[in-house]
Amino acid sequence: MEVKLVIELDGGQHQEQTAHDGHRDALISAKGYRILRFWNNQVFEETNAVLEVILNELRARCPYPDLPPQAEEGTL
């Protein structure tokens, strides 16, 4: 099953190109993809929280029982 999930990591340059990003996001979304966007510093400083958001989105889009159980906080 295709989950159609796009994960984008944004640096500071994305603050200056919001129109471009918005247009690209609309095109991607129109094809049925869900976009999760994180700032680079979130990935490095809040890695577990970012992974939890991604895992929750995967569970919502593909609710199969064979996915790993929800990890305890701080164990991702």
Jmol script that loads the backbone (N, CA, C; Angstrom):
load data "model"
ATOM      1  N   MET A   1       0.834  -1.185   0.000  1.00  0.00           N
ATOM      2  CA  MET A   1       0.000   0.000   0.000  1.00  0.00           C
ATOM      3  C   MET A   1       0.875   1.244   0.000  1.00  0.00           C
ATOM      4  N   GLU A   2       0.575   2.177  -0.890  1.00  0.00           N
ATOM      5  CA  GLU A   2       1.296   3.448  -0.910  1.00  0.00           C
ATOM      6  C   GLU A   2       0.741   4.373   0.155  1.00  0.00           C
ATOM      7  N   VAL A   3       1.627   4.957   0.915  1.00  0.00           N
ATOM      8  CA  VAL A   3       1.211   5.874   1.968  1.00  0.00           C
ATOM      9  C   VAL A   3       1.158   7.306   1.451  1.00  0.00           C
ATOM     10  N   LYS A   4       1.934   7.604   0.436  1.00  0.00           N
ATOM     11  CA  LYS A   4       1.976   8.935  -0.179  1.00  0.00           C
ATOM     12  C   LYS A   4       2.251  10.020   0.858  1.00  0.00           C
ATOM     13  N   LEU A   5       3.379   9.892   1.498  1.00  0.00           N
ATOM     14  CA  LEU A   5       3.797  10.842   2.521  1.00  0.00           C
ATOM     15  C   LEU A   5       5.109  11.473   2.099  1.00  0.00           C
ATOM     16  N   VAL A   6       5.140  12.794   2.106  1.00  0.00           N
ATOM     17  CA  VAL A   6       6.345  13.553   1.777  1.00  0.00           C
ATOM     18  C   VAL A   6       6.819  14.221   3.056  1.00  0.00           C
ATOM     19  N   ILE A   7       8.089  14.048   3.356  1.00  0.00           N
ATOM     20  CA  ILE A   7       8.677  14.688   4.530  1.00  0.00           C
ATOM     21  C   ILE A   7       9.699  15.692   4.032  1.00  0.00           C
ATOM     22  N   GLU A   8       9.490  16.939   4.394  1.00  0.00           N
ATOM     23  CA  GLU A   8      10.387  17.994   3.927  1.00  0.00           C
ATOM     24  C   GLU A   8      11.088  18.628   5.119  1.00  0.00           C
ATOM     25  N   LEU A   9      12.376  18.815   4.960  1.00  0.00           N
ATOM     26  CA  LEU A   9      13.178  19.502   5.960  1.00  0.00           C
ATOM     27  C   LEU A   9      13.519  20.873   5.407  1.00  0.00           C
ATOM     28  N   ASP A  10      13.186  21.891   6.166  1.00  0.00           N
ATOM     29  CA  ASP A  10      13.379  23.263   5.710  1.00  0.00           C
ATOM     30  C   ASP A  10      14.476  23.958   6.492  1.00  0.00           C
ATOM     31  N   GLY A  11      15.304  24.665   5.766  1.00  0.00           N
ATOM     32  CA  GLY A  11      16.285  25.553   6.369  1.00  0.00           C
ATOM     33  C   GLY A  11      15.766  26.976   6.316  1.00  0.00           C
ATOM     34  N   GLY A  12      16.585  27.899   6.724  1.00  0.00           N
ATOM     35  CA  GLY A  12      16.196  29.299   6.778  1.00  0.00           C
ATOM     36  C   GLY A  12      15.778  29.892   5.450  1.00  0.00           C
ATOM     37  N   GLN A  13      16.305  29.361   4.342  1.00  0.00           N
ATOM     38  CA  GLN A  13      15.979  29.907   3.031  1.00  0.00           C
ATOM     39  C   GLN A  13      14.495  29.782   2.714  1.00  0.00           C
ATOM     40  N   HIS A  14      13.801  28.860   3.349  1.00  0.00           N
ATOM     41  CA  HIS A  14      12.384  28.653   3.054  1.00  0.00           C
ATOM     42  C   HIS A  14      11.512  29.789   3.573  1.00  0.00           C
ATOM     43  N   GLN A  15      12.015  30.568   4.493  1.00  0.00           N
ATOM     44  CA  GLN A  15      11.262  31.735   4.949  1.00  0.00           C
ATOM     45  C   GLN A  15      11.149  32.762   3.833  1.00  0.00           C
ATOM     46  N   GLU A  16      12.076  32.728   2.904  1.00  0.00           N
ATOM     47  CA  GLU A  16      12.106  33.712   1.825  1.00  0.00           C
ATOM     48  C   GLU A  16      11.434  33.209   0.552  1.00  0.00           C
ATOM     49  N   GLN A  17      11.043  31.954   0.504  1.00  0.00           N
ATOM     50  CA  GLN A  17      10.448  31.418  -0.719  1.00  0.00           C
ATOM     51  C   GLN A  17       9.109  30.744  -0.447  1.00  0.00           C
ATOM     52  N   THR A  18       8.311  31.370   0.402  1.00  0.00           N
ATOM     53  CA  THR A  18       7.031  30.771   0.777  1.00  0.00           C
ATOM     54  C   THR A  18       6.084  30.642  -0.416  1.00  0.00           C
ATOM     55  N   ALA A  19       6.107  31.581  -1.345  1.00  0.00           N
ATOM     56  CA  ALA A  19       5.225  31.494  -2.514  1.00  0.00           C
ATOM     57  C   ALA A  19       5.590  30.275  -3.362  1.00  0.00           C
ATOM     58  N   HIS A  20       6.879  30.087  -3.584  1.00  0.00           N
ATOM     59  CA  HIS A  20       7.340  28.924  -4.352  1.00  0.00           C
ATOM     60  C   HIS A  20       6.956  27.634  -3.643  1.00  0.00           C
ATOM     61  N   ASP A  21       7.201  27.567  -2.337  1.00  0.00           N
ATOM     62  CA  ASP A  21       6.864  26.367  -1.568  1.00  0.00           C
ATOM     63  C   ASP A  21       5.366  26.102  -1.598  1.00  0.00           C
ATOM     64  N   GLY A  22       4.565  27.150  -1.482  1.00  0.00           N
ATOM     65  CA  GLY A  22       3.117  26.989  -1.500  1.00  0.00           C
ATOM     66  C   GLY A  22       2.621  26.428  -2.817  1.00  0.00           C
ATOM     67  N   HIS A  23       3.180  26.921  -3.911  1.00  0.00           N
ATOM     68  CA  HIS A  23       2.801  26.430  -5.231  1.00  0.00           C
ATOM     69  C   HIS A  23       3.191  24.957  -5.391  1.00  0.00           C
ATOM     70  N   ARG A  24       4.415  24.623  -4.996  1.00  0.00           N
ATOM     71  CA  ARG A  24       4.881  23.245  -5.092  1.00  0.00           C
ATOM     72  C   ARG A  24       4.053  22.330  -4.190  1.00  0.00           C
ATOM     73  N   ASP A  25       3.736  22.797  -2.972  1.00  0.00           N
ATOM     74  CA  ASP A  25       2.920  22.001  -2.059  1.00  0.00           C
ATOM     75  C   ASP A  25       1.545  21.716  -2.643  1.00  0.00           C
ATOM     76  N   ALA A  26       0.953  22.697  -3.315  1.00  0.00           N
ATOM     77  CA  ALA A  26      -0.361  22.509  -3.941  1.00  0.00           C
ATOM     78  C   ALA A  26      -0.299  21.435  -5.017  1.00  0.00           C
ATOM     79  N   LEU A  27       0.766  21.456  -5.813  1.00  0.00           N
ATOM     80  CA  LEU A  27       0.923  20.439  -6.862  1.00  0.00           C
ATOM     81  C   LEU A  27       1.089  19.041  -6.265  1.00  0.00           C
ATOM     82  N   ILE A  28       1.889  18.948  -5.222  1.00  0.00           N
ATOM     83  CA  ILE A  28       2.128  17.656  -4.574  1.00  0.00           C
ATOM     84  C   ILE A  28       0.842  17.151  -3.910  1.00  0.00           C
ATOM     85  N   SER A  29       0.155  18.031  -3.214  1.00  0.00           N
ATOM     86  CA  SER A  29      -1.085  17.654  -2.534  1.00  0.00           C
ATOM     87  C   SER A  29      -2.156  17.226  -3.526  1.00  0.00           C
ATOM     88  N   ALA A  30      -2.193  17.865  -4.679  1.00  0.00           N
ATOM     89  CA  ALA A  30      -3.184  17.522  -5.702  1.00  0.00           C
ATOM     90  C   ALA A  30      -3.003  16.092  -6.201  1.00  0.00           C
ATOM     91  N   LYS A  31      -1.822  15.543  -6.029  1.00  0.00           N
ATOM     92  CA  LYS A  31      -1.556  14.155  -6.438  1.00  0.00           C
ATOM     93  C   LYS A  31      -1.829  13.177  -5.303  1.00  0.00           C
ATOM     94  N   GLY A  32      -2.398  13.673  -4.203  1.00  0.00           N
ATOM     95  CA  GLY A  32      -2.781  12.804  -3.096  1.00  0.00           C
ATOM     96  C   GLY A  32      -1.745  12.610  -2.020  1.00  0.00           C
ATOM     97  N   TYR A  33      -0.684  13.379  -2.062  1.00  0.00           N
ATOM     98  CA  TYR A  33       0.373  13.262  -1.059  1.00  0.00           C
ATOM     99  C   TYR A  33       0.093  14.165   0.128  1.00  0.00           C
ATOM    100  N   ARG A  34       0.512  13.733   1.299  1.00  0.00           N
ATOM    101  CA  ARG A  34       0.459  14.538   2.516  1.00  0.00           C
ATOM    102  C   ARG A  34       1.876  14.998   2.770  1.00  0.00           C
ATOM    103  N   ILE A  35       2.047  16.280   3.049  1.00  0.00           N
ATOM    104  CA  ILE A  35       3.372  16.845   3.278  1.00  0.00           C
ATOM    105  C   ILE A  35       3.532  17.154   4.763  1.00  0.00           C
ATOM    106  N   LEU A  36       4.580  16.614   5.339  1.00  0.00           N
ATOM    107  CA  LEU A  36       4.970  16.965   6.701  1.00  0.00           C
ATOM    108  C   LEU A  36       6.236  17.796   6.589  1.00  0.00           C
ATOM    109  N   ARG A  37       6.213  18.969   7.134  1.00  0.00           N
ATOM    110  CA  ARG A  37       7.352  19.874   7.022  1.00  0.00           C
ATOM    111  C   ARG A  37       7.929  20.122   8.415  1.00  0.00           C
ATOM    112  N   PHE A  38       9.246  20.012   8.498  1.00  0.00           N
ATOM    113  CA  PHE A  38       9.960  20.252   9.749  1.00  0.00           C
ATOM    114  C   PHE A  38      11.128  21.187   9.474  1.00  0.00           C
ATOM    115  N   TRP A  39      11.434  22.019  10.424  1.00  0.00           N
ATOM    116  CA  TRP A  39      12.630  22.851  10.339  1.00  0.00           C
ATOM    117  C   TRP A  39      13.839  21.973  10.628  1.00  0.00           C
ATOM    118  N   ASN A  40      14.936  22.275   9.980  1.00  0.00           N
ATOM    119  CA  ASN A  40      16.173  21.512  10.198  1.00  0.00           C
ATOM    120  C   ASN A  40      16.513  21.402  11.676  1.00  0.00           C
ATOM    121  N   ASN A  41      16.407  22.525  12.392  1.00  0.00           N
ATOM    122  CA  ASN A  41      16.784  22.493  13.809  1.00  0.00           C
ATOM    123  C   ASN A  41      15.855  21.597  14.625  1.00  0.00           C
ATOM    124  N   GLN A  42      14.594  21.447  14.210  1.00  0.00           N
ATOM    125  CA  GLN A  42      13.696  20.528  14.902  1.00  0.00           C
ATOM    126  C   GLN A  42      14.210  19.093  14.794  1.00  0.00           C
ATOM    127  N   VAL A  43      14.683  18.735  13.623  1.00  0.00           N
ATOM    128  CA  VAL A  43      15.166  17.376  13.405  1.00  0.00           C
ATOM    129  C   VAL A  43      16.370  17.091  14.298  1.00  0.00           C
ATOM    130  N   PHE A  44      17.243  18.067  14.436  1.00  0.00           N
ATOM    131  CA  PHE A  44      18.445  17.862  15.248  1.00  0.00           C
ATOM    132  C   PHE A  44      18.187  18.014  16.739  1.00  0.00           C
ATOM    133  N   GLU A  45      17.287  18.913  17.119  1.00  0.00           N
ATOM    134  CA  GLU A  45      17.082  19.211  18.536  1.00  0.00           C
ATOM    135  C   GLU A  45      15.887  18.484  19.143  1.00  0.00           C
ATOM    136  N   GLU A  46      14.931  18.098  18.328  1.00  0.00           N
ATOM    137  CA  GLU A  46      13.714  17.443  18.811  1.00  0.00           C
ATOM    138  C   GLU A  46      13.442  16.182  17.988  1.00  0.00           C
ATOM    139  N   THR A  47      14.470  15.395  17.788  1.00  0.00           N
ATOM    140  CA  THR A  47      14.388  14.230  16.910  1.00  0.00           C
ATOM    141  C   THR A  47      13.258  13.292  17.294  1.00  0.00           C
ATOM    142  N   ASN A  48      13.128  12.971  18.567  1.00  0.00           N
ATOM    143  CA  ASN A  48      12.080  12.039  18.995  1.00  0.00           C
ATOM    144  C   ASN A  48      10.690  12.581  18.693  1.00  0.00           C
ATOM    145  N   ALA A  49      10.480  13.867  18.892  1.00  0.00           N
ATOM    146  CA  ALA A  49       9.176  14.461  18.611  1.00  0.00           C
ATOM    147  C   ALA A  49       8.868  14.419  17.117  1.00  0.00           C
ATOM    148  N   VAL A  50       9.865  14.690  16.293  1.00  0.00           N
ATOM    149  CA  VAL A  50       9.683  14.638  14.837  1.00  0.00           C
ATOM    150  C   VAL A  50       9.345  13.207  14.408  1.00  0.00           C
ATOM    151  N   LEU A  51      10.078  12.246  14.914  1.00  0.00           N
ATOM    152  CA  LEU A  51       9.805  10.847  14.574  1.00  0.00           C
ATOM    153  C   LEU A  51       8.415  10.427  15.031  1.00  0.00           C
ATOM    154  N   GLU A  52       7.977  10.912  16.166  1.00  0.00           N
ATOM    155  CA  GLU A  52       6.641  10.587  16.676  1.00  0.00           C
ATOM    156  C   GLU A  52       5.552  11.138  15.752  1.00  0.00           C
ATOM    157  N   VAL A  53       5.737  12.350  15.257  1.00  0.00           N
ATOM    158  CA  VAL A  53       4.775  12.935  14.315  1.00  0.00           C
ATOM    159  C   VAL A  53       4.708  12.087  13.043  1.00  0.00           C
ATOM    160  N   ILE A  54       5.872  11.695  12.540  1.00  0.00           N
ATOM    161  CA  ILE A  54       5.914  10.871  11.324  1.00  0.00           C
ATOM    162  C   ILE A  54       5.239   9.522  11.571  1.00  0.00           C
ATOM    163  N   LEU A  55       5.554   8.884  12.677  1.00  0.00           N
ATOM    164  CA  LEU A  55       4.959   7.587  12.996  1.00  0.00           C
ATOM    165  C   LEU A  55       3.450   7.695  13.152  1.00  0.00           C
ATOM    166  N   ASN A  56       2.973   8.743  13.811  1.00  0.00           N
ATOM    167  CA  ASN A  56       1.532   8.934  13.969  1.00  0.00           C
ATOM    168  C   ASN A  56       0.851   9.124  12.626  1.00  0.00           C
ATOM    169  N   GLU A  57       1.483   9.849  11.723  1.00  0.00           N
ATOM    170  CA  GLU A  57       0.916  10.047  10.390  1.00  0.00           C
ATOM    171  C   GLU A  57       0.875   8.717   9.634  1.00  0.00           C
ATOM    172  N   LEU A  58       1.923   7.929   9.747  1.00  0.00           N
ATOM    173  CA  LEU A  58       1.933   6.614   9.107  1.00  0.00           C
ATOM    174  C   LEU A  58       0.824   5.725   9.660  1.00  0.00           C
ATOM    175  N   ARG A  59       0.642   5.745  10.958  1.00  0.00           N
ATOM    176  CA  ARG A  59      -0.427   4.951  11.569  1.00  0.00           C
ATOM    177  C   ARG A  59      -1.800   5.406  11.086  1.00  0.00           C
ATOM    178  N   ALA A  60      -1.977   6.702  10.948  1.00  0.00           N
ATOM    179  CA  ALA A  60      -3.265   7.231  10.496  1.00  0.00           C
ATOM    180  C   ALA A  60      -3.543   6.853   9.041  1.00  0.00           C
ATOM    181  N   ARG A  61      -2.510   6.812   8.226  1.00  0.00           N
ATOM    182  CA  ARG A  61      -2.677   6.515   6.803  1.00  0.00           C
ATOM    183  C   ARG A  61      -2.649   5.023   6.500  1.00  0.00           C
ATOM    184  N   CYS A  62      -2.064   4.258   7.371  1.00  0.00           N
ATOM    185  CA  CYS A  62      -1.894   2.823   7.117  1.00  0.00           C
ATOM    186  C   CYS A  62      -2.071   2.081   8.438  1.00  0.00           C
ATOM    187  N   PRO A  63      -3.292   1.985   8.914  1.00  0.00           N
ATOM    188  CA  PRO A  63      -3.525   1.436  10.261  1.00  0.00           C
ATOM    189  C   PRO A  63      -3.452  -0.089  10.320  1.00  0.00           C
ATOM    190  N   TYR A  64      -2.300  -0.630   9.989  1.00  0.00           N
ATOM    191  CA  TYR A  64      -2.120  -2.072  10.060  1.00  0.00           C
ATOM    192  C   TYR A  64      -1.623  -2.465  11.449  1.00  0.00           C
ATOM    193  N   PRO A  65      -2.075  -3.591  11.948  1.00  0.00           N
ATOM    194  CA  PRO A  65      -1.662  -4.008  13.293  1.00  0.00           C
ATOM    195  C   PRO A  65      -0.202  -4.431  13.377  1.00  0.00           C
ATOM    196  N   ASP A  66       0.470  -4.643  12.252  1.00  0.00           N
ATOM    197  CA  ASP A  66       1.848  -5.108  12.322  1.00  0.00           C
ATOM    198  C   ASP A  66       2.857  -3.961  12.395  1.00  0.00           C
ATOM    199  N   LEU A  67       2.373  -2.722  12.487  1.00  0.00           N
ATOM    200  CA  LEU A  67       3.298  -1.616  12.734  1.00  0.00           C
ATOM    201  C   LEU A  67       3.838  -1.758  14.147  1.00  0.00           C
ATOM    202  N   PRO A  68       5.028  -1.261  14.390  1.00  0.00           N
ATOM    203  CA  PRO A  68       5.583  -1.375  15.736  1.00  0.00           C
ATOM    204  C   PRO A  68       4.688  -0.671  16.753  1.00  0.00           C
ATOM    205  N   PRO A  69       4.650  -1.180  17.980  1.00  0.00           N
ATOM    206  CA  PRO A  69       3.835  -0.520  18.999  1.00  0.00           C
ATOM    207  C   PRO A  69       4.365   0.875  19.269  1.00  0.00           C
ATOM    208  N   GLN A  70       3.491   1.718  19.767  1.00  0.00           N
ATOM    209  CA  GLN A  70       3.895   3.089  20.045  1.00  0.00           C
ATOM    210  C   GLN A  70       5.015   3.063  21.077  1.00  0.00           C
ATOM    211  N   ALA A  71       6.093   3.716  20.727  1.00  0.00           N
ATOM    212  CA  ALA A  71       7.260   3.726  21.591  1.00  0.00           C
ATOM    213  C   ALA A  71       6.999   4.577  22.822  1.00  0.00           C
ATOM    214  N   GLU A  72       7.632   4.176  23.894  1.00  0.00           N
ATOM    215  CA  GLU A  72       7.564   4.990  25.092  1.00  0.00           C
ATOM    216  C   GLU A  72       8.342   6.262  24.849  1.00  0.00           C
ATOM    217  N   GLU A  73       7.951   7.316  25.524  1.00  0.00           N
ATOM    218  CA  GLU A  73       8.611   8.607  25.322  1.00  0.00           C
ATOM    219  C   GLU A  73      10.111   8.475  25.573  1.00  0.00           C
ATOM    220  N   GLY A  74      10.876   8.995  24.628  1.00  0.00           N
ATOM    221  CA  GLY A  74      12.313   8.987  24.769  1.00  0.00           C
ATOM    222  C   GLY A  74      12.995   7.724  24.270  1.00  0.00           C
ATOM    223  N   THR A  75      12.239   6.804  23.648  1.00  0.00           N
ATOM    224  CA  THR A  75      12.861   5.567  23.187  1.00  0.00           C
ATOM    225  C   THR A  75      12.968   5.465  21.683  1.00  0.00           C
ATOM    226  N   LEU A  76      12.533   6.488  20.952  1.00  0.00           N
ATOM    227  CA  LEU A  76      12.652   6.438  19.481  1.00  0.00           C
ATOM    228  C   LEU A  76      14.071   6.677  19.056  1.00  0.00           C
TER     229      LEU A  76
END
end "model"
wireframe off; spacefill off
backbone 0.3
color backbone group
